[in-house]
Structure formats: C-alpha cells, structure tokens
Amino acid sequence: MSSSGISSRAIFSPGKPLRGAISVPGCKGISHRALLFAALSDGRSVLRGLSLGGDVKSTLKVLEQLEIFATPTDGELTLQSRGYDLFTEPDDPLDCGNSGTTMRMLAGILVSRPFHSVLVGDESLSSRPMARIVEPLHMMGAKIVSTDGHSPIEIDGGVLTGCRHDLPVASGQVKSALLFAGMQASGWTEIHEPQPSRDHTERMLRALGAPIEVLDSTTVKVRAVGALDPFTLEIPGDASSAAFFVVAATIVPGSEITIKGVGLNPLRVAYLDVLIAMGADIESEITEERLGEPVGDITVRSAPLSGVVIESSEGIIDELPILAVAAATANGQTTITGAGEMRVKESDRIATTVAMLEALGVRAVATDDGMRIEGGSLDGGSVETYGDHRIAMCAAVAALACSGSTEIIGWDAVDVSYPGFDIDLARLRESN
C-alpha cells in the first residue's frame, strides 16, 4: 500500500494475511472525557495514551482557548487545574473542528460558566444536529441558542436547575452534555433514554467519587459536585478503531491477530457479537479495569461469514460501516435496519457506505434507515471518502479482500481519529 500526502490518495492491494499483535490508539471517547474531567478537577491529573486524532486535538485546543493548558512530557500529558473556576471567557469563538463530541460536551459545561462563549465547527460539524442538546439544556434554565438547530452555538452562562430529561434518541454525547450541566445545577438531574448508550461518562464519574446514580441501563441521575479529584489514567485502546482490524483479520484468509490493551466496555464492543453471529472466530478477555473501564485483549482468526439481519443500536452505530464491509464478503444477504442515525454523522454514512461498496463491485442498496448488502466477491476500484475517517478506513479494509487494487481518494480523513492507520495495517501484513 502507498499514500501521497500531496494528493491525499492511497492505494491498497490485496495479498498477505494479517498476523501478530497490535495496540490501537487510545479511545477517542475516553480521551475527550478524560481531558474535560481533568479540567474540572482540583489538582494535577496525568493522562497517558491519549488519542492523537484531530477530534481530541480539537478538545485540547478549545481548553487552551479557555486558558486551561496541558503540558506534554515523556509520552504523557499533565493538566493542572482548579476546577470550574479556572475556565476563562474566550476572546474568540471556540473552534471544535470536526468534533461533535467536543461541541456537545463542552456546551454542557459552559452553560453554567459566568461568561459569553460561541461554539463553532467546520462545514461537516456545522451540518450536524445540535437542537438535541440545546432544547434539554433550555429546560434547565440555560441561555443557549443554536443556528437553525446547528452550530454556531451561543451561550451566556448562568444558574441551572436540575430536572428530568426523557431523550427521544439514545446518545452518549447528549447524555454526557446533560450530566456535565447537572454537575453544576441545583437539585438532581435525571436522564432517561429509549435504549442504552455509551456510558463512559458515568463510569468515570463513579470512579472519581461524583454523586451519580445509575438507576438502570437507560436511566442515570446526578447532582451538583464541586471540583473532582485529580487522577492518573492510561487511556484504553479504542474499541471502534479495533473494529477495523477485527474485520480485516476475519475476512482475509490465513489471518490471526491479537489486539492488546483495548477497551472492552460492553456498550462499545457489541459489534463483536454481531460478527460472531455471522460466523467470526473471535475471543476477548478482560485483564484489568482503568477508572471504571474494563480493558483486555481481542484475538481474531479468519473465518467464513454468513449474512444476517443487523438491528442497529446506539452501541454499534459507529461500527455499522465496517460491519457492512464484513457483510460484503459474507455468503448471502445482510440487512441493516434502525440505523437512521448514520445519516447525521461526519457524512451520511448510509449513502457513503453504499457508495463505497458499489465502487468495489458489491451489490448494495440504501434504505431510509439502513441498507441491504449482497455478499460475494469484491473487485477493487476507486473510492471517495467524502471527508469521513470511518469510510476511509472501511475502504482500506475492504481493499484487502478485493481481487484488484483500490484507490482511496481523500485518505487524509483518517487523521481525525487514527493517524498512521495504514502503517499499523501494513505492519500486520508484514509479520508473516
């Protein structure tokens, strides 16, 4: 495989199986939260293994605009804070780049800070729905205004009152924004979702001793808390990043790999159950816990797959594009349903996933809330990423199972979450 930084194109060729062990970059979701919790702590926090992608860099940049600085030393990041009181009114709009996580969670923090702030993002982020945080924050008394349901978002911080939120759509980002707001509101803030969503925020808050109660898998409540205790954390490997290697090793004959030190939060690795139902040979083992998060290893051996019906949940929404790649190599048809949220990600991932598969010779049809995929052989071809990091990495994995070479246009999109993905993939193919 090869790539060009000038043209932002990469060429991937089929061939060798994947063998050996690998560690993926730190979990993006936990990295965001660790930075924000460190900023809300009173003292010195140390973070190791942070995600190096563009999204997490956006959170770091925004914190710097708020006069909260992290110091890198010897592969770790040290952040000295005094909690909420250290946040300072920014001189310019807070640029969240392409990171919806940054924008939504930060909004939950800033609605109680006694100053004016504006959250902006790039073209892609500016098209993503933000009314889903603005409306429930209004219910708590927040002075927050979006632009026709999108960013820019303007905030005039003030006093908040806790209340119950019944969210129409499960979302770990929205839930986290409301938890951050609830940590600064009078009374209890209770959040109920129609189905479970990512629970990194709850796990970390409990581990840090915050007054949070998880009533059941879809309901959580929190009340006001002063500054959190500082902490040291080695970020677990990103479960979503691991998914690309899991599928690659599954669909390339003769492969066997182990992904070490990866986060095994059940709400982040539900895609493993889907792949196992398709016939994949996967084993996972929890070896430790870090700030409430289970961590361990995933071992994968190549195996033939069969088509299935995949009913989407918030727990696998980000992995659906790579599951679609697995489906493209499977025997029979795979149907994905209930995945309307794919349409409001960094790209319309229903449309862009289907376009990717069609470009490689796969028969795939988009539906309103998912897609149908006829498994079989992949030819290779030219794929456009549409600036979406997951589509870029999916295309690279699919290319390994193609009969010919694949050109990926807009390859630099991978830098959002996984700079060096192609290097790590090449290393596994060269370990034979």
C-alpha positions as CSV (number, residue, x, y, z in Angstrom):
1,M,0.0,0.0,0.0
2,S,1.1,3.6,-0.6
3,S,-0.2,7.0,0.1
4,S,0.5,10.6,-1.0
5,G,0.1,13.5,1.4
6,I,0.0,15.9,-1.6
7,S,-2.9,14.3,-3.4
8,S,-4.4,12.7,-0.3
9,R,-4.8,9.5,-2.1
10,A,-3.8,6.0,-1.1
11,I,-3.5,2.7,-3.0
12,F,-4.3,-0.6,-1.2
13,S,-3.7,-4.0,-2.7
14,P,-4.9,-7.5,-1.7
15,G,-2.5,-10.1,-0.7
16,K,-0.9,-11.2,2.6
17,P,-2.9,-12.3,5.6
18,L,-2.6,-10.3,8.9
19,R,-0.6,-11.8,11.7
20,G,0.9,-10.7,15.0
21,A,-0.1,-8.3,17.8
22,I,-1.1,-4.7,17.8
23,S,-2.1,-1.9,20.1
24,V,-4.5,0.7,18.8
25,P,-4.5,4.4,19.7
26,G,-6.3,5.4,22.9
27,C,-10.1,5.5,23.0
28,K,-11.3,8.7,21.4
29,G,-14.4,9.0,23.6
30,I,-12.5,8.3,26.8
31,S,-9.8,10.8,25.7
32,H,-12.3,13.6,25.3
33,R,-13.8,12.9,28.7
34,A,-10.5,12.5,30.5
35,L,-9.4,15.9,29.3
36,L,-12.6,17.5,30.4
37,F,-12.7,15.7,33.7
38,A,-9.1,16.7,34.3
39,A,-10.0,20.3,33.6
40,L,-12.9,20.1,36.1
41,S,-10.5,18.6,38.8
42,D,-8.7,20.5,41.5
43,G,-5.1,19.5,41.2
44,R,-2.7,17.7,38.8
45,S,-4.0,15.0,36.5
46,V,-1.8,12.8,34.3
47,L,-3.1,11.2,31.1
48,R,-1.2,8.6,29.1
49,G,-2.0,7.1,25.7
50,L,-4.4,9.9,24.6
51,S,-5.9,9.6,21.1
52,L,-3.8,11.6,18.7
53,G,-6.6,12.2,16.2
54,G,-7.9,15.5,15.1
55,D,-11.1,15.3,17.2
56,V,-9.2,15.0,20.5
57,K,-6.8,17.8,19.4
58,S,-9.9,20.0,19.0
59,T,-10.8,19.4,22.6
60,L,-7.2,20.3,23.7
61,K,-7.3,23.4,21.5
62,V,-10.6,24.6,23.0
63,L,-9.4,24.1,26.5
64,E,-6.4,26.2,25.7
65,Q,-8.8,29.0,24.4
66,L,-10.4,28.7,27.9
67,E,-7.0,29.2,29.5
68,I,-6.6,25.6,30.6
69,F,-3.3,24.2,29.4
70,A,-2.0,20.7,29.2
71,T,1.8,20.0,29.3
72,P,3.2,17.1,27.3
73,T,6.2,15.3,28.9
74,D,7.7,11.9,28.1
75,G,4.7,10.4,26.3
76,E,2.1,11.7,28.8
77,L,0.0,14.8,29.3
78,T,-0.2,16.7,32.6
79,L,-3.1,19.1,33.3
80,Q,-3.1,21.3,36.3
81,S,-6.4,22.9,37.1
82,R,-8.6,24.5,39.8
83,G,-11.9,23.1,38.6
84,Y,-14.7,25.2,37.2
85,D,-13.2,28.4,38.4
86,L,-10.2,28.1,36.1
87,F,-12.3,28.5,33.0
88,T,-11.8,31.9,31.5
89,E,-14.0,33.8,29.0
90,P,-12.5,33.2,25.5
91,D,-11.6,36.1,23.2
92,D,-12.6,34.2,20.1
93,P,-15.2,31.6,19.1
94,L,-14.3,28.1,20.3
95,D,-13.4,26.1,17.3
96,C,-14.5,22.5,17.7
97,G,-13.2,21.4,14.3
98,N,-15.0,18.3,13.1
99,S,-15.7,17.0,16.7
100,G,-19.3,16.7,17.7
101,T,-18.2,15.2,21.0
102,T,-16.2,18.4,21.8
103,M,-19.1,20.7,20.9
104,R,-21.8,18.8,22.7
105,M,-20.0,18.1,25.9
106,L,-18.4,21.5,26.2
107,A,-21.8,23.1,25.8
108,G,-22.9,21.2,28.9
109,I,-20.0,22.7,30.8
110,L,-20.2,26.2,29.6
111,V,-23.9,26.8,30.2
112,S,-23.1,27.5,33.9
113,R,-19.9,29.5,33.4
114,P,-20.4,33.2,34.1
115,F,-19.4,34.5,30.6
116,H,-20.3,34.5,26.9
117,S,-19.0,31.9,24.5
118,V,-19.6,30.8,21.0
119,L,-19.0,27.2,19.7
120,V,-18.2,26.8,16.0
121,G,-17.1,23.9,13.8
122,D,-16.1,23.0,10.3
123,E,-18.5,22.6,7.4
124,S,-19.3,19.0,8.3
125,L,-19.9,19.7,12.0
126,S,-22.0,22.7,11.2
127,S,-24.5,20.4,9.4
128,R,-24.9,18.1,12.4
129,P,-27.9,18.3,14.7
130,M,-27.4,20.4,17.8
131,A,-31.0,21.1,18.9
132,R,-30.8,17.7,20.7
133,I,-28.6,19.4,23.3
134,V,-29.9,22.9,23.1
135,E,-33.5,22.0,23.9
136,P,-32.9,19.9,27.1
137,L,-30.4,22.5,28.3
138,H,-33.0,25.2,27.9
139,M,-35.2,23.1,30.3
140,M,-32.5,23.6,33.0
141,G,-32.6,27.4,32.5
142,A,-29.6,27.6,30.2
143,K,-29.2,30.6,27.9
144,I,-28.1,28.8,24.8
145,V,-29.0,29.5,21.2
146,S,-28.2,27.4,18.1
147,T,-28.4,28.5,14.5
148,D,-31.4,26.8,13.0
149,G,-30.7,23.7,15.1
150,H,-27.0,23.7,14.2
151,S,-23.8,25.5,15.1
152,P,-22.7,28.2,15.7
153,I,-24.0,27.9,19.3
154,E,-24.1,31.0,21.5
155,I,-24.0,30.6,25.3
156,D,-24.5,33.1,28.1
157,G,-23.7,31.1,31.2
158,G,-25.9,31.3,34.3
159,V,-27.7,29.4,37.0
160,L,-29.1,26.0,36.2
161,T,-31.9,23.9,37.8
162,G,-31.9,20.1,37.6
163,C,-34.8,18.3,36.0
164,R,-35.8,15.0,34.3
165,H,-35.0,14.6,30.7
166,D,-36.7,12.0,28.5
167,L,-34.5,11.8,25.4
168,P,-36.2,10.8,22.1
169,V,-32.9,9.3,20.8
170,A,-30.2,7.5,22.8
171,S,-27.0,9.4,22.6
172,G,-23.9,9.1,24.8
173,Q,-22.9,12.7,23.7
174,V,-26.2,14.3,24.6
175,K,-26.4,12.3,27.8
176,S,-22.9,13.4,28.8
177,A,-23.7,17.1,28.0
178,L,-26.6,16.9,30.4
179,L,-24.5,15.2,33.0
180,F,-21.9,17.9,32.8
181,A,-24.7,20.5,33.2
182,G,-26.3,18.6,36.0
183,M,-23.0,18.6,37.9
184,Q,-23.4,22.4,38.2
185,A,-27.2,22.6,38.7
186,S,-29.3,22.8,41.9
187,G,-31.1,19.5,42.7
188,W,-31.0,16.3,40.8
189,T,-30.7,16.0,37.0
190,E,-32.2,12.7,35.7
191,I,-31.7,11.4,32.2
192,H,-33.8,8.6,30.6
193,E,-33.1,7.2,27.2
194,P,-35.1,4.8,25.0
195,Q,-32.2,2.4,24.9
196,P,-28.7,2.1,26.4
197,S,-26.0,4.4,25.1
198,R,-22.3,4.7,25.7
199,D,-21.6,5.0,29.5
200,H,-18.0,6.2,29.6
201,T,-19.1,9.4,31.4
202,E,-21.0,7.5,34.1
203,R,-18.2,5.0,34.7
204,M,-15.6,7.7,35.1
205,L,-17.7,9.9,37.3
206,R,-18.4,6.9,39.7
207,A,-14.7,6.1,39.8
208,L,-13.9,9.7,40.7
209,G,-16.5,9.6,43.5
210,A,-19.0,12.0,42.0
211,P,-22.7,11.9,43.2
212,I,-24.1,9.9,40.4
213,E,-26.7,7.1,40.5
214,V,-27.2,4.7,37.6
215,L,-30.8,3.5,38.2
216,D,-30.9,1.1,35.3
217,S,-29.4,0.6,31.8
218,T,-31.3,3.6,30.4
219,T,-31.6,6.0,33.4
220,V,-29.0,7.9,35.3
221,K,-29.1,10.9,37.7
222,V,-26.5,13.3,39.0
223,R,-26.4,16.3,41.4
224,A,-24.1,19.2,41.9
225,V,-20.5,18.5,42.7
226,G,-17.5,20.7,43.5
227,A,-14.3,20.1,41.7
228,L,-13.4,16.5,41.0
229,D,-10.4,14.8,42.5
230,P,-7.4,14.7,40.1
231,F,-6.4,11.4,38.7
232,T,-3.9,9.4,36.6
233,L,-5.2,7.4,33.7
234,E,-3.7,5.3,30.9
235,I,-6.3,5.5,28.2
236,P,-7.5,2.1,26.9
237,G,-7.2,1.3,23.3
238,D,-10.1,2.5,21.1
239,A,-12.7,-0.2,20.6
240,S,-14.0,1.4,17.4
241,S,-10.5,1.5,16.0
242,A,-10.0,-2.1,16.9
243,A,-13.1,-3.0,14.8
244,F,-11.3,-2.3,11.6
245,F,-8.6,-4.8,12.4
246,V,-11.1,-7.3,13.7
247,V,-12.9,-7.3,10.4
248,A,-9.7,-7.2,8.4
249,A,-8.4,-10.4,10.1
250,T,-11.8,-12.1,9.8
251,I,-12.2,-11.5,6.0
252,V,-8.5,-12.1,4.9
253,P,-7.9,-15.9,4.8
254,G,-5.0,-17.2,6.9
255,S,-5.1,-14.2,9.3
256,E,-4.6,-14.4,13.1
257,I,-4.1,-11.3,15.3
258,T,-4.3,-10.1,18.8
259,I,-5.3,-6.5,19.7
260,K,-3.9,-5.8,23.2
261,G,-5.0,-3.3,25.9
262,V,-8.3,-2.4,24.2
263,G,-11.3,-1.1,26.0
264,L,-13.9,-3.9,26.4
265,N,-16.8,-1.8,27.6
266,P,-19.9,-3.9,26.7
267,L,-21.6,-0.9,25.1
268,R,-18.5,-0.4,22.8
269,V,-17.8,-4.0,21.7
270,A,-21.4,-5.1,20.8
271,Y,-20.1,-5.4,17.2
272,L,-18.1,-8.5,18.3
273,D,-21.4,-10.2,19.0
274,V,-22.7,-9.3,15.5
275,L,-19.6,-10.7,13.9
276,I,-19.7,-13.9,16.0
277,A,-23.3,-14.4,14.9
278,M,-22.1,-14.1,11.3
279,G,-19.5,-16.9,12.0
280,A,-16.4,-14.9,13.0
281,D,-13.8,-16.6,15.2
282,I,-13.2,-14.0,18.0
283,E,-12.1,-14.3,21.6
284,S,-11.9,-11.4,24.1
285,E,-10.6,-11.4,27.7
286,I,-10.8,-8.7,30.3
287,T,-7.4,-8.3,32.1
288,E,-7.9,-5.1,34.2
289,E,-10.0,-2.1,34.9
290,R,-9.0,1.5,34.5
291,L,-11.1,4.3,36.0
292,G,-14.2,2.1,35.8
293,E,-13.5,0.8,32.3
294,P,-12.8,-2.9,31.6
295,V,-9.7,-3.4,29.5
296,G,-8.2,-6.5,27.8
297,D,-7.3,-8.3,24.6
298,I,-9.1,-9.4,21.5
299,T,-7.9,-12.4,19.4
300,V,-9.2,-12.9,15.9
301,R,-8.8,-15.7,13.3
302,S,-10.1,-15.6,9.8
303,A,-13.4,-17.4,9.2
304,P,-16.1,-17.5,6.5
305,L,-19.1,-15.4,7.2
306,S,-22.9,-15.6,6.5
307,G,-25.3,-12.8,6.0
308,V,-27.6,-11.8,8.9
309,V,-30.1,-9.1,9.9
310,I,-28.5,-6.4,12.0
311,E,-30.9,-4.3,14.1
312,S,-28.9,-1.2,14.9
313,S,-28.5,0.3,18.4
314,E,-26.5,3.3,19.6
315,G,-23.9,0.8,20.8
316,I,-22.9,-0.2,17.2
317,I,-23.9,2.8,15.2
318,D,-20.2,3.8,14.5
319,E,-19.3,0.3,13.6
320,L,-22.0,-0.3,11.1
321,P,-19.9,0.8,8.1
322,I,-17.2,-1.7,8.9
323,L,-19.8,-4.4,9.6
324,A,-21.1,-3.6,6.1
325,V,-17.7,-4.4,4.8
326,A,-17.8,-7.8,6.6
327,A,-21.3,-8.3,5.1
328,A,-19.9,-7.7,1.6
329,T,-17.7,-10.8,1.9
330,A,-20.3,-13.0,3.5
331,N,-22.4,-15.7,2.0
332,G,-25.9,-14.4,1.4
333,Q,-27.7,-11.1,2.1
334,T,-27.2,-8.9,5.1
335,T,-29.9,-6.3,6.1
336,I,-29.1,-3.4,8.4
337,T,-32.2,-1.7,9.9
338,G,-32.9,1.0,12.5
339,A,-29.8,3.0,11.6
340,G,-31.2,6.4,10.7
341,E,-28.6,8.0,13.0
342,M,-25.9,7.0,10.4
343,R,-27.3,9.9,8.2
344,V,-26.2,12.6,10.7
345,K,-22.6,11.6,11.3
346,E,-19.5,13.1,9.7
347,S,-21.1,12.1,6.4
348,D,-24.4,10.5,5.5
349,R,-22.9,7.1,6.3
350,I,-25.8,5.2,4.8
351,A,-25.2,6.9,1.4
352,T,-21.4,6.9,1.7
353,T,-21.1,3.3,2.8
354,V,-23.3,2.1,0.0
355,A,-21.3,4.2,-2.5
356,M,-18.1,2.7,-1.2
357,L,-19.3,-0.8,-1.6
358,E,-20.7,-0.2,-5.1
359,A,-17.4,1.3,-6.2
360,L,-15.8,-2.0,-5.2
361,G,-18.3,-4.1,-7.2
362,V,-20.6,-5.0,-4.3
363,R,-24.4,-5.0,-4.8
364,A,-25.7,-2.7,-2.1
365,V,-28.9,-0.7,-1.7
366,A,-29.6,2.1,0.7
367,T,-32.9,2.2,2.6
368,D,-34.4,5.0,4.7
369,D,-32.8,3.6,7.9
370,G,-30.1,1.2,6.7
371,M,-29.1,-0.9,3.7
372,R,-29.2,-4.3,2.1
373,I,-25.9,-5.9,1.0
374,E,-25.5,-9.0,-1.2
375,G,-22.3,-10.7,-0.1
376,G,-19.8,-12.2,-2.6
377,S,-16.6,-11.0,-4.3
378,L,-15.1,-7.5,-4.3
379,D,-13.4,-6.2,-7.4
380,G,-11.4,-3.2,-6.3
381,G,-11.8,0.3,-7.8
382,S,-11.8,4.0,-6.8
383,V,-13.4,5.1,-3.6
384,E,-14.2,8.6,-2.3
385,T,-14.1,9.1,1.4
386,Y,-16.3,12.2,1.5
387,G,-14.0,13.5,4.2
388,D,-15.2,10.8,6.6
389,H,-12.5,8.9,8.6
390,R,-14.5,5.8,9.0
391,I,-15.3,5.5,5.3
392,A,-11.6,5.8,4.6
393,M,-10.6,3.0,6.9
394,C,-13.5,0.8,5.8
395,A,-12.4,1.2,2.2
396,A,-8.8,0.2,3.2
397,V,-10.1,-3.0,5.0
398,A,-12.4,-3.8,2.1
399,A,-9.5,-3.4,-0.3
400,L,-7.7,-6.4,1.4
401,A,-10.4,-8.7,0.2
402,C,-10.6,-7.3,-3.4
403,S,-9.4,-9.1,-6.5
404,G,-7.6,-5.9,-7.6
405,S,-6.1,-2.7,-6.2
406,T,-8.2,0.0,-4.6
407,E,-7.6,3.7,-4.8
408,I,-8.9,5.8,-1.9
409,I,-9.4,9.5,-2.6
410,G,-9.4,11.8,0.5
411,W,-7.2,9.4,2.5
412,D,-6.2,12.2,5.0
413,A,-9.6,11.9,6.5
414,V,-8.2,9.2,8.7
415,D,-6.3,11.8,10.7
416,V,-9.5,12.7,12.5
417,S,-9.3,9.5,14.6
418,Y,-6.3,7.3,13.6
419,P,-3.2,8.9,12.1
420,G,-0.9,6.1,10.9
421,F,-3.7,3.5,10.4
422,D,-2.2,2.4,7.1
423,I,1.2,1.9,8.8
424,D,-0.3,-0.3,11.5
425,L,-2.2,-2.3,8.9
426,A,1.0,-2.8,6.8
427,R,2.9,-3.9,9.9
428,L,0.4,-6.8,10.5
429,R,0.6,-7.8,6.9
430,E,4.4,-7.9,7.0
431,S,4.5,-10.0,10.2
432,N,4.3,-13.3,8.2
